[in-house]
């Protein structure tokens, strides 16, 4: 599941991830939408509609997953330039689009909704999290990486008593 490197240095790869929950929801909605065609076009049209809608949903998920992988790889690459990223691995279980970036300061979890055009990315470390659209994250990747690198390197702000 993970990408354990014996050298302890990240090799630049991010493992693939497929969110079974998103696929199930998309295919279920495709089936409901296709069933509306039964009274109007018959079973054959409903089957064709289901195939088209399901195919589109699967492609939307795969495209969203690729976007999240690119964001994860971009963040890890920028963090590796400024510090040390040991590994990037898929989080346990194959029902989520989640990666764990192991840094010197601890693990940073990057996850999200992998369904274009609704793709969102979530970054979490030590109780601090940020959620933003995948398009926004791709556009702000340098600034996002810098902000989160500083957050992880400096540690979370703790209230003083």
N, C-alpha and C positions, 0 to 999 in steps of 0.2 A: 504494500500500500504506500509506504513512504519511500523516500529516496535517501536512504542512509549512505553516506560516503565514508569510506574507511579513513580518509585523510582528514576529515573534520572540516573541509572547506566545501562551500557550495559550488556546484558545477555549472550553474546558470540555468538549470532546467526547472520547470514547474510541471508537476504531474497533471495528467488529464483528470477531469472530474465530471460526472454526469449526475444531475439531481433527479432521482427517480420520482420524487414528489411532484416536481414541476412537469415532468413528462406525463405522469398519470393524470394530473389536472388538465393539461392541454389536450390529451387524447380523449379524456372524458367529456370535456366541453366540445370537442370536435364531433363526438358521437351524438351528443344532444343536438347540436346545430344541424348535423346531417339528417337526423331523424325528422326534422321539420319538413324535409323535402319529400318524405314518403307519400303524403296525401297529394302532392302536386306533381311529382315526377316519377313516383314509384320507387321500388326497391333498388333498381339499377342506378338511378340518379343519386339516391341516398348513399350507396356504396362509393360511387365516384366522388361525391362531395366529402364523404368521410376520409377517403384517401387523400384528397387535395388538402383538406383542413389539417389532418394529422401530419402530413408531410411538411406543411408550412409551420406547424407548431414545433415539430422536431428540429427543423432548420433554425427557427427562431431561438430555441433553447441552445443549440450547438453554437450559434453565432454569439449569443449572450455569454456562454461559457468561455468561448475564445477571448472575448473582450475582458472578462474577469481574469483570465490567465495572463493576458498581456499587462493588465494593471498590476497584478501580483508580481510578475516578472520585472516590470519596470520599477516598482517600489523596492523589491529585493536587490536589484542591480544597483540602484542609487544608494541604498543602505550599505551594500557590500563595499562600495567605493569609499564611504566615509567611516566604516567600522568593519565589523566582521559578521557575516551571515554564515552560520554553520550549515544549515540545511533548509530546504523548503519541502514540506511534505503534505500530502493529502491528509486531512483530519480523519479520524477513525470513522468508519461507516461509509457506505457508498450512496447514502440517501441525501447528501448535502453537497453543495458547491462551497467547500471550505478548505483553506490551506493554512498551515501553521508555519510561520517563518521563525526559525530558531536563531535568535541573536544573542550577543554576549549579555545583554540586559534582561533576557527572558524571551519567552515565546510571544509573537504578535500574530493574532488570528485575523485572517482576511477572508471574508465570506461575502455572499451576496445572492441576489435574485438574478438568475441567468436566463432571462427571457426578453429578447430584443422585441420591442423598443422600450420595455419597462425595466431594463437592467439597472440594478443598484449594487453598490459595493459598501461593505461595512468593514471597518478596521477597528480592532480592539486590542488593548494591552492594559493589563493591571487595572481593570475596572473603568478605564477611559475608552470611549468609543466615538466613532464618527461614521455617519451614513450619508452617502451622496450618490447622485446618479452616475452611471458609468461614463456617460458623455462628459460630464463635469470633471470627473476624476481623471479621464484621459487628457482633457484640456489643461488641467492644473497639476499634472503628474509631478513635475519638478518641485513646485511649491508644496504639494501634499507630502512628498517624500521628505522634504526638508523639515516641515512642521512635525511630522511623526518621528523623524530621526531625533530631533531635539527633545520631543516628549519622552521618547524611550531612553535617550542618553541622560537627560536631566532627571528623569523620574517624574511621577505625577505630583502635582502641587498638593501639599498636605497642609491643612489648616493648623496654625500655631495656636497653642492655648496659653 
